[in-house]
Amino acid sequence: MNLADKIGRMLASVLKPLRSYGAFVVFMFVLGLVAVYAVVPAKRGYHAYALAPEEIFVDVCLLCLVLWIMPRKVGLWLKRALYLVAYLLAIVDVYCFVKFDTTITPTMLLLVGETNSDEAAEFVESYMTLGVIFTRLGRVLLVMLAHMAWAVLWHKKPLLTSPLGRKLAAVWGNFSSSQWGRSGGGTVLLAAFVYCAVVGWPNKAAYARLMSYDNIGDVEHELTRKDCAVMFHPVYRLLFSVYANGLTAQQVDKLVANIDKAVVDSCSYRSKNVVLIIGESYNRHHASLYGYGMPTTPRQEARARKGGLVPFTDVVAPWNLTSFVFKLLFSLYTVGDKGEWCDYPLFPELFRKAGYHVTFLTNQFLPQAKEAVYDFSGGFFLNNPTLSKAMFDTRNKSLFRFDESMLNQYDRLKKHNKEHNLIIFHLKGQHVDYRTRFPKGRRHFNPEDYDRPELKQKELRVLADYDNAVLYNDSIVDQIVKRFEDEEAVVIYVPDHGEECYGEGVHFYGRMHSTEITARLAREEFDIPFWLWCSHDFIVNNPEVYGDILKARDRRYMTDALPHLLLYLGGISTPHYRDDLNILSPQYNEARPRILKNTTDYDKLEFEK
């Protein structure tokens, strides 16, 4: 055998894996391309990753080679598993893009981690409709149907038994059995693979570098590089999301290690009772307390007119995701500080060390929640046994359908209160599905109450349900305040973030988890209500503090600085407290940038007048 024949045989052997798993290569390549192009925003300036076809081709060829190397039976089962994973990920990825304007990201995994069975059922009912088939998701489903049809036809082999099929098979057989055909085809395939591997190598190397860090801070820094990896395929996005969330497990360890480093020098107990109410998904522009056209907050307005409740007019949340907001609400870290949020004490730890009795009542997060980071949720650090013991003296042990049941729960637990108390209420508030956030007998607003001709009847119903949830929330916070009217107390109300609900000209409700923050999105999802209520006894004993509250009501504020306000109201002296972050202090730095999602300066957005 001469050298030419040897080379020809070597090149011909390149086709062997393809002859065994050719359908796998074809359908996985097509599915990959569809998954890539289906999530490109239909906006000017957006385009798919240019080298996606080349990189997908390399990926499927390598997988094909792996399958071919495997024993036949093992290869067949592995192929089926790869089919299942590929189609499932493509469907989930494109569906998330269609419904939420985002693909699979670490944030989406956090959303999954925050979702309990009730919320999952609400999600399916709210979003899983037949209409999604006619969106971009239909492209993925079409590939899957074509694949299924091919598998059925190939199994029955009707094409090969037909006259046309026999002729085509004969032509292909003659070509593929010839030395020229096999070596020529192998040459083309090898050349294409080498070319695609070379042009796609820099991105593959960048992805390997991204997945090599041992802390989440370095990962975030890597993503700011101009040559950072492009995670163009749902498989890459999923692997990165799992990896990034896994790194955050280190944060729990840091928080536990820092418990003993939380220092309290002294405490004047400025208020005997400090009450923090954390709401959920509350758009400030749906509160009549802030000028909304529907009477959604009559009780708060009455208290504001009476003089005890002071609404702040320019407050934003740092994130539109509960899990991120909770970390900043509880940690003394603020956006822009050195290190990570877990490098700083948690404010309930300081209150406990100062001698306050700390009660935490939540209608979302329970101690049974897993602390594993791939289940990561807003409550992972609250439910760690060691951290929970360091922060709280008293906790509830069950969830409730409606927030009003938390009032009864507090009434049962308040017997544990001491002379000085920090009480934290975490409500379910206006969390989607809105119609389940208030009892049926408490419905007040209906679709016909709205002059919004651009909205459909179903959309008007959702809008009415959201406003009903706001109205019901008004009654809950009023009842909480009522429980402290005869005591020396200050109550702070703050929701985690806002919520889209058919703002002017928008046919959308929920939250958008895209990276781009526009003025409209910031207004709907980051503008939040924020107020302080002071009891008569508190005002009498602290007239200067109440005066400072009145003077501060129009200052710019972002809620990542809330712990410093709480420490001040508690009279806690600690090296961790910063006067420039306390909105009531004359030294408060109102010019501090309010950076949303670590990317966008709220005060540089161009809002409509």
C-alpha positions in Angstrom: 0.0 0.0 0.0 1.6 3.3 -1.1 1.5 6.5 1.0 -1.4 8.0 -1.0 -3.5 5.0 -0.2 -2.6 5.2 3.5 -3.5 8.9 3.6 -6.7 8.1 1.8 -7.7 5.4 4.3 -6.9 7.8 7.2 -9.0 10.5 5.8 -11.8 8.0 5.1 -11.8 6.9 8.7 -12.8 10.4 9.7 -16.3 9.7 8.4 -16.8 6.6 10.6 -18.2 8.4 13.6 -20.5 10.4 11.3 -21.8 7.3 9.6 -22.8 5.9 13.0 -24.2 9.1 14.6 -24.9 11.3 11.6 -28.4 12.1 12.7 -27.1 13.2 16.1 -24.7 15.7 14.5 -27.4 17.1 12.2 -30.2 17.6 14.7 -28.0 18.8 17.5 -26.3 21.3 15.2 -29.7 22.6 13.9 -31.1 22.7 17.5 -28.0 24.6 18.7 -28.4 27.2 15.9 -32.1 27.6 16.6 -31.5 28.0 20.4 -28.9 30.7 19.7 -30.9 32.8 17.2 -34.2 32.5 19.1 -32.9 34.5 22.0 -31.5 37.5 20.0 -33.6 40.6 21.0 -35.5 42.0 18.1 -33.9 45.4 18.7 -31.6 47.5 16.7 -27.9 46.7 17.4 -28.5 43.2 18.8 -27.2 40.2 16.9 -26.2 36.6 17.5 -22.7 35.6 18.4 -21.0 35.5 15.0 -19.0 32.3 15.6 -21.9 30.3 17.0 -22.2 28.0 14.0 -18.5 27.2 14.1 -18.4 26.5 17.8 -21.6 24.4 17.8 -20.1 22.4 14.9 -17.0 21.6 16.9 -19.1 20.8 20.0 -21.4 18.3 18.2 -18.4 16.7 16.3 -16.6 16.1 19.6 -19.7 14.7 21.2 -20.2 12.4 18.2 -16.6 11.2 18.6 -17.3 10.4 22.2 -20.4 8.5 21.4 -18.6 6.5 18.7 -15.7 5.6 21.0 -18.2 4.2 23.6 -19.4 0.6 23.5 -22.5 0.6 21.2 -25.1 0.1 23.9 -23.5 2.7 26.1 -23.3 5.2 23.2 -27.0 4.7 22.4 -28.1 5.4 26.0 -25.7 8.4 26.2 -27.1 9.7 23.0 -30.7 9.6 24.3 -29.6 11.3 27.5 -27.9 14.1 25.5 -31.1 14.5 23.4 -33.2 14.9 26.5 -30.8 17.4 28.1 -30.4 19.4 24.8 -34.1 19.8 24.0 -35.0 20.5 27.7 -32.4 23.2 28.1 -33.3 24.8 24.7 -37.0 24.9 25.7 -36.3 26.4 29.1 -33.8 28.9 27.7 -36.0 30.2 24.9 -39.1 30.1 27.1 -37.4 32.3 29.7 -36.4 34.7 27.0 -39.9 34.9 25.6 -41.6 35.4 28.9 -39.0 37.3 31.0 -36.6 38.8 28.4 -33.6 36.8 29.8 -32.0 33.4 29.2 -30.7 31.0 31.8 -28.6 32.9 34.2 -27.5 32.6 37.9 -30.4 34.9 38.6 -32.8 32.6 37.0 -31.5 29.7 39.2 -32.0 31.9 42.2 -35.6 32.4 41.1 -36.0 28.7 40.9 -34.5 28.4 44.4 -37.0 30.9 45.7 -40.0 29.1 44.3 -42.0 26.9 46.5 -44.7 24.5 45.4 -47.5 27.1 45.7 -45.5 29.6 43.7 -44.6 27.0 41.1 -48.3 26.2 40.6 -49.1 29.9 40.3 -46.3 30.3 37.8 -47.6 27.5 35.6 -51.1 28.9 35.7 -50.0 32.4 34.9 -47.4 31.8 32.2 -47.7 28.3 30.7 -50.3 28.9 28.0 -50.8 27.6 24.5 -49.9 31.0 23.2 -46.2 30.4 23.8 -46.2 27.7 21.1 -46.6 30.5 18.5 -43.6 32.5 19.9 -39.9 31.8 19.3 -40.3 28.7 21.4 -42.2 27.2 18.5 -38.9 27.0 16.6 -37.4 24.7 19.1 -40.6 22.6 19.2 -40.5 22.4 15.4 -37.0 21.0 15.4 -38.0 18.4 18.1 -41.1 17.4 16.0 -39.0 17.0 12.9 -36.5 14.9 14.8 -39.3 12.7 16.1 -40.8 12.3 12.7 -37.4 11.3 11.2 -36.9 8.7 14.0 -40.2 7.1 13.2 -39.7 7.1 9.5 -36.1 5.8 9.8 -37.3 3.0 12.1 -39.9 1.9 9.7 -37.6 2.6 6.7 -40.4 3.3 4.2 -38.1 5.5 2.2 -35.6 2.8 1.6 -38.2 0.4 0.3 -39.7 2.8 -2.2 -38.3 3.0 -5.8 -36.9 6.4 -5.2 -35.4 5.4 -1.9 -33.7 2.4 -3.5 -32.2 4.6 -6.3 -31.0 7.2 -3.8 -29.5 4.5 -1.6 -27.7 3.0 -4.5 -26.2 6.3 -5.6 -25.1 7.1 -2.0 -23.7 3.6 -1.6 -21.6 3.8 -4.7 -20.3 7.2 -3.7 -19.6 6.4 0.0 -18.0 3.1 -0.8 -15.5 4.6 -3.3 -12.1 5.5 -2.1 -12.4 9.0 -3.6 -15.8 9.6 -2.0 -14.7 8.4 1.5 -11.3 10.2 1.5 -12.8 13.4 -0.1 -15.6 13.5 2.4 -13.2 13.0 5.2 -10.9 15.7 4.0 -13.8 18.2 3.8 -15.0 17.3 7.3 -11.5 17.4 8.8 -10.8 20.8 7.2 -14.1 22.2 8.4 -13.5 20.9 12.0 -9.9 22.4 12.1 -11.1 25.7 10.8 -14.0 26.0 13.2 -11.8 24.9 16.2 -9.2 27.5 15.4 -11.6 30.4 15.1 -13.6 29.4 18.1 -10.6 28.6 20.4 -10.2 32.1 22.0 -13.8 32.0 23.3 -13.4 28.4 24.5 -10.2 29.5 26.4 -12.0 32.5 27.9 -14.8 30.2 29.1 -12.3 27.9 30.7 -10.7 30.9 32.4 -14.1 32.1 33.6 -14.8 28.7 35.2 -11.5 28.5 36.9 -11.9 31.1 39.7 -12.4 30.2 43.4 -14.5 33.1 44.4 -17.5 35.0 43.0 -15.7 38.4 43.1 -13.1 37.2 40.6 -15.8 35.8 38.4 -17.6 39.2 38.4 -14.3 40.9 37.6 -13.6 38.5 34.7 -17.0 39.4 33.2 -15.9 43.0 32.9 -13.1 42.1 30.5 -13.5 42.9 26.9 -12.4 39.4 25.9 -14.7 37.7 28.4 -16.4 34.5 27.3 -19.6 34.7 25.2 -21.9 32.1 26.7 -23.9 31.7 23.5 -25.5 28.4 24.1 -27.9 27.3 26.9 -25.6 24.5 28.0 -22.8 27.0 28.6 -25.1 29.3 30.4 -26.4 26.6 32.7 -23.0 25.3 33.6 -21.9 28.8 34.5 -25.0 29.5 36.5 -24.5 26.3 38.6 -20.8 27.2 39.0 -21.5 30.8 40.1 -24.1 29.8 42.6 -21.8 27.1 43.9 -19.2 29.7 44.7 -21.6 31.7 46.9 -21.6 28.8 49.3 -18.4 30.4 50.5 -20.4 33.4 51.7 -22.2 31.4 54.3 -18.9 30.3 55.7 -17.7 33.9 55.8 -20.8 35.1 57.6 -20.5 32.3 60.2 -16.8 33.1 60.7 -17.6 36.8 61.2 -20.2 36.4 63.9 -17.7 37.0 66.7 -16.3 40.0 64.9 -19.5 42.0 65.2 -18.7 44.5 67.9 -21.1 46.7 70.0 -19.5 49.4 72.2 -22.7 50.6 74.0 -26.4 51.2 73.5 -28.7 54.1 74.5 -31.9 52.3 73.4 -33.1 55.3 71.5 -36.4 53.5 70.9 -37.6 50.7 73.1 -39.2 49.0 70.0 -37.8 49.1 66.5 -40.2 47.5 64.0 -39.1 46.7 60.5 -41.8 45.7 58.0 -40.4 44.2 54.7 -42.9 44.2 51.9 -42.8 42.4 48.6 -43.1 43.5 45.0 -44.5 47.0 45.8 -44.5 49.5 43.0 -44.6 53.0 44.5 -46.6 54.3 41.6 -49.5 52.1 42.6 -49.8 53.7 46.1 -52.3 56.6 46.5 -50.0 57.7 49.3 -47.7 58.8 46.5 -50.4 60.1 44.2 -51.8 57.0 42.4 -55.3 57.6 41.1 -56.9 54.6 42.8 -57.4 54.7 46.6 -55.0 51.9 47.4 -53.5 53.2 50.7 -56.3 55.0 52.7 -55.1 53.9 56.1 -51.5 55.0 55.5 -52.8 58.3 54.2 -54.9 58.8 57.3 -51.9 58.3 59.5 -49.8 60.6 57.4 -52.4 63.4 57.7 -52.5 62.7 61.5 -48.8 63.3 61.7 -47.2 60.1 62.8 -46.4 58.5 59.4 -43.8 60.2 57.2 -43.5 59.0 53.6 -40.1 59.4 51.9 -40.5 60.5 48.3 -37.3 59.5 46.5 -36.3 55.9 47.6 -35.1 53.1 45.3 -34.2 49.4 45.8 -30.7 48.3 44.7 -32.0 45.2 42.9 -35.3 43.9 41.6 -34.7 40.4 43.0 -35.6 39.4 46.6 -32.5 37.3 47.2 -30.1 40.1 46.3 -32.0 42.8 48.1 -32.2 40.7 51.3 -28.4 40.4 51.5 -28.1 44.2 51.3 -31.0 44.9 53.7 -29.4 42.7 56.4 -25.7 43.3 55.8 -23.9 46.6 56.8 -22.3 46.4 53.3 -23.5 49.1 50.9 -23.0 49.1 47.1 -19.5 50.3 46.3 -17.9 49.2 49.6 -14.8 47.1 49.5 -15.1 43.3 49.6 -18.5 41.5 49.5 -21.7 41.8 51.5 -20.7 38.7 53.5 -17.6 40.4 54.8 -19.7 42.7 56.9 -21.9 42.0 60.0 -25.6 41.4 59.8 -27.6 44.1 61.6 -29.7 41.7 63.7 -26.5 40.3 65.2 -25.6 43.8 66.5 -29.1 44.3 67.9 -28.9 41.0 69.8 -25.4 41.9 71.1 -26.7 45.3 72.2 -29.4 43.6 74.3 -32.4 43.8 72.0 -34.7 40.8 71.8 -35.0 40.1 68.1 -38.1 38.5 66.6 -38.3 37.5 62.9 -41.6 36.7 61.4 -41.5 35.7 57.7 -44.3 34.6 55.3 -41.8 33.4 52.7 -38.6 32.0 54.2 -38.5 29.3 56.8 -35.6 27.7 58.8 -36.2 24.4 57.0 -35.0 25.9 53.7 -31.8 24.2 52.4 -28.6 26.1 52.7 -27.0 24.4 49.7 -26.2 27.2 47.2 -27.7 25.6 44.2 -31.0 25.9 46.0 -29.9 29.5 46.8 -32.8 31.8 47.8 -33.2 35.0 49.6 -33.4 33.2 52.8 -30.3 30.9 52.6 -28.3 32.9 55.1 -31.4 33.6 57.3 -32.0 29.9 57.7 -28.5 28.7 58.4 -28.8 27.3 61.9 -25.7 29.1 63.2 -26.5 32.4 61.6 -30.2 32.2 62.6 -29.2 31.6 66.3 -26.8 34.6 66.1 -29.5 36.9 64.7 -32.9 35.9 66.2 -34.4 35.0 69.5 -37.8 34.2 68.2 -39.1 32.9 64.8 -42.3 31.6 63.4 -42.3 28.0 62.2 -45.1 28.0 59.6 -46.2 29.9 56.5 -49.6 31.4 56.0 -52.0 31.8 53.0 -52.6 35.5 53.8 -50.4 38.0 55.7 -53.1 38.7 58.2 -52.4 35.4 59.9 -48.9 36.8 60.7 -50.7 39.3 63.0 -52.1 36.4 65.1 -48.7 34.7 65.0 -47.1 37.9 66.5 -49.8 38.2 69.1 -48.9 34.7 70.3 -45.2 35.3 70.2 -45.1 38.8 71.7 -45.1 37.2 75.2 -41.4 36.6 74.6 -40.7 40.3 74.1 -38.4 42.1 76.5 -37.9 45.7 77.5 -36.1 46.4 74.2 -37.2 44.7 71.0 -36.4 44.5 67.3 -39.3 43.0 65.5 -39.0 42.1 61.8 -42.1 41.3 59.7 -41.4 39.9 56.2 -44.7 39.9 54.3 -45.8 38.1 51.2 -47.2 41.4 50.0 -48.0 41.7 46.4 -46.0 38.7 45.2 -47.4 37.3 42.0 -50.1 35.7 41.7 -51.8 38.9 42.9 -55.4 37.5 43.1 -54.2 35.1 45.8 -52.7 37.8 48.0 -56.0 38.9 49.4 -59.1 37.1 50.6 -62.0 36.9 48.1 -64.2 39.0 50.4 -61.6 41.8 50.3 -61.9 42.5 46.6 -62.5 46.2 46.0 -61.2 47.1 42.6 -62.6 45.6 39.3 -61.7 45.9 35.6 -64.5 48.4 34.9 -62.9 50.9 37.4 -60.1 51.6 35.0 -60.0 53.9 32.0 -57.4 52.0 30.1 -58.8 51.2 26.7 -55.5 49.8 25.4 -55.6 46.9 27.9 -57.6 43.7 27.4 -60.1 42.5 29.9 -57.7 39.9 31.3 -55.0 42.5 31.7 -57.4 44.8 33.5 -58.3 42.0 35.8 -54.6 41.5 36.7 -54.2 45.3 37.2 -57.2 45.3 39.5 -55.9 42.3 41.4 -52.6 44.0 42.0 -54.3 47.1 43.3 -56.5 45.0 45.5 -53.3 43.4 46.9 -51.9 46.8 47.6 -55.1 47.8 49.4 -55.0 44.6 51.4 -51.3 45.2 52.3 -52.4 48.7 53.5 -54.7 47.0 56.0 -51.9 44.7 57.2 -49.3 47.3 57.8 -51.9 49.5 59.6 -52.7 46.6 61.9 -49.0 46.1 62.7 -48.7 49.8 63.5 -51.8 49.7 65.7 -50.1 47.1 67.9 -47.4 49.6 68.8 -49.6 52.8 69.2 -49.4 52.6 73.0 -45.7 51.8 73.2 -42.5 53.7 72.5 -41.9 52.5 69.0 -40.7 53.5 65.6 -41.9 51.5 62.5 -40.0 51.4 59.2 -41.8 50.1 56.1 -39.7 49.0 53.1 -40.5 46.5 50.3 -37.7 44.5 48.7 -38.3 45.9 45.2 -41.0 47.1 42.8 -43.1 45.3 40.3 -44.3 45.9 36.7 -48.1 46.0 36.5 -49.2 47.5 33.2 -47.6 50.8 33.6 -48.5 53.4 31.0 -48.3 51.9 27.6 -46.9 48.6 28.8 -48.6 45.2 28.4 -46.6 43.4 31.0 -46.7 42.4 34.7 -44.0 40.8 36.9 -40.4 41.7 36.6 -37.9 41.9 33.8 -34.5 40.2 34.6 -32.7 41.6 31.6 -29.3 43.3 32.1 -30.4 46.6 30.4 -32.1 49.0 32.9 -34.1 51.7 31.2 -35.8 54.7 32.9 -39.2 52.9 32.5 -37.9 49.7 34.1 -36.2 51.6 36.9 -39.4 53.5 37.6 -41.6 50.4 37.8 -39.3 47.9 39.4 -36.9 50.0 41.6 -39.0 52.9 42.8 -40.5 51.8 46.1 -42.5 53.3 49.0 -40.6 53.9 52.2 -41.9 55.5 55.4 -41.3 55.8 59.1 -44.1 55.9 61.7 -43.4 57.1 65.2 -45.6 56.5 68.2 -46.7 59.3 70.5 -44.4 58.2 73.2 -41.4 58.0 70.8 -42.1 61.6 69.5 -42.4 62.9 73.1 -39.1 61.2 74.2 -37.3 61.9 70.9 -38.6 65.2 69.4 -35.3 65.9 67.7 -35.3 62.5 66.0 -38.9 63.1 64.7 -37.8 66.5 63.5 -34.9 64.9 61.6 -37.3 62.4 60.0 -39.5 65.3 58.7 -36.4 67.1 57.3 -35.1 64.0 55.6 -38.3 62.9 53.8 -37.3 64.3 50.4 -33.7 63.1 50.4 -32.4 60.7 47.8 -32.0 57.2 49.3 -31.2 53.6 48.4 -32.2 50.9 50.8 -28.8 49.1 50.9 -28.0 51.7 53.6 -31.0 50.8 55.7 -29.0 48.9 58.5 -27.2 52.1 59.4 -30.6 53.9 59.9 -31.8 51.0 62.1 -28.7 51.1 64.3 -29.2 54.8 64.8 -32.8 54.3 65.8 -31.8 51.6 68.2 -29.1 53.9 69.7 -26.4 51.3 69.0 -22.8 52.5 69.1 -20.6 50.2 67.0 -17.5 50.7 64.8 -19.6 49.3 61.9 -22.0 52.2 61.9 -21.5 55.0 59.4 -23.1 58.4 59.9 -22.9 59.3 56.2 -25.2 56.4 55.4 -27.9 57.3 58.0 -30.5 59.4 56.1 -31.5 61.2 59.3 -27.9 62.4 60.0 -26.7 65.9 59.1 -23.6 64.1 57.7 -25.7 61.9 55.4 -24.1 61.7 51.9 -27.1 62.4 49.6 -24.7 62.5 46.6 -23.8 58.8 47.0 -24.5 57.2 43.6 -27.5 54.9 43.6 -26.3 52.0 41.5 -28.9 49.5 40.4 -27.9 45.9 39.9 -24.2 47.1 40.2 -24.5 48.5 36.6 -26.7 51.5 36.3 -26.7 54.9 38.0 -30.4 55.6 38.8 -29.9 59.4 38.9 -28.4 59.4 35.4 -31.4 57.8 33.7 -33.5 60.1 31.6 -37.0 60.1 33.1 -40.0 61.7 31.4 -41.1 64.9 33.0 
